[in-house]
Amino acid sequence: MLASARSRLVRVTPEQASAEVAAGAVLVDIRPAAQRAIEGDIPGALVIERNVLEWRLDPHSDHSLPIASYQLRVIVVCSEGYTSSLAAASLLDLGIAGATDLTGGFRSWLASGLPVG
C-alpha cells in the first residue's frame, strides 16, 4: 500500500519543501498534538491532524478550510514520512493534483537544520 502510494507522488526533501513554501506551497503537519508536543513544530506549517485531513482540504466539503482548492500545492508532513505518503495519495484521490509529502517527515526536517519551534 505504501509503495503504491509513493509511486504516485513526487516526494520532496526538506530543502525543496522549504523553497516551495517560500514560493507559496502549504506545508501541512498531520501529526497528533501529543507527537508535536514531544518532537516540535515547523514554524508556519498548517496543522490538520490526519483524521480530518480530507474533509478539511476537499473543496466540496461543507467543512473545508478557506484555502481548500484543487490547485493547492500541499506538502504533507508526519513524523517519519510514512503516514504522510498515504495521506498525500488520498489527497490525490480527491483531485488535489499538487499533493505530495516530505521525505523522512519531521525528523528529516529537523536533521536538515531547518527551523523548528
N, C-alpha and C positions, 0 to 999 in steps of 0.2 A: 504494500500500500504506500509506504514511504517512497520507495523507488519510483513508483508510478507518479506520485505527486511531484516529485523533484524533476522528473523527465519533462514536465510541462512548464517548469519555471526557469527563468534566467536569474539565478541567485546572485546576490551582491555581497561583497566584502564590507567590513566596517568602513573603510576609507571611501569606497564607492557610495555606500549609503549616506555617509556624512555629506559628500558632494551633492548627491541627489536631493537631500533635504534642503541644503543651501539653495538649490535651484527650484524648490517648490514641492518636492515629494513629501508625503506624510509618513512618518515613522510611527507605527502602531505597536505598542507594547501590550501583549496579551497575557503576560504573567499575572498570577493572582497577587493580591495585595500582600499577603504574607511573604511570598517569594521576593517581591520588590523591596519589602522592608529589610530583608536579610541581605540581598545582593546589591541593592542600589537602583537608581533610576537613570535614564538617559534624559538629560535636560531637553525640553521641547517635544519629547515623544508624547503622542496622544495615547492615553491609557484606555483600552477597551478590552476587558477581560474576555478570554476565549469563549466562554459560554454565551456571550451576547454579540459576538463579532458580526455574524452575518446579518442579523436584523438591524444592527446599528449602521452598517455600511451599504445595505441594499437600498438603492434609491427608491424602490417601490414599496418599501416597508413603511407602515404607519409610524414606526418608532425610529426611523433613520436619523442620523445626525445631519445637520445642515451641509456638511462637506460631502455627503454621500453622492457619488457620481460614477457613472460607468467609465468615465475618462480619468478617474483618480489614479495617480501613481502612488501606490501604497506599498510600503516595505514593512512586513510583519516581523516582529522580534519576540522570541521567547527566551528561555534561559540558555539552551544549548543548540537551538536550530533544528529541532525535530518537530515539535508541535507546530512551529511557525510554518514549516513546509506544508503540512496538512491543511493548516488554516488558509494559507495563501492559495492553495489549489482549490479550496472551497470558494474563495472569492472569485477565482477564475470561472468556476462553475456558475456563479451569479451573473457573470458578464463583465466583471471588472478586469478588463484586459491588462491593465498595468500593475496587477498584483504580483508580488514576489516576496521573498523573505531574506533575512540576514543570515549568511553562512556562519555557523558557530554560535549564533544568538548573542545574548547579552555578554556572555563570558568572552566571546571573541572581541566584542566592542571594548570591554574592559582591558583585555590583554593588548589591544592595539594602542592604548594610551589616549583614546578619545575621551571627552568629558563625561563624567558621571556625577550624580548627586547622591 
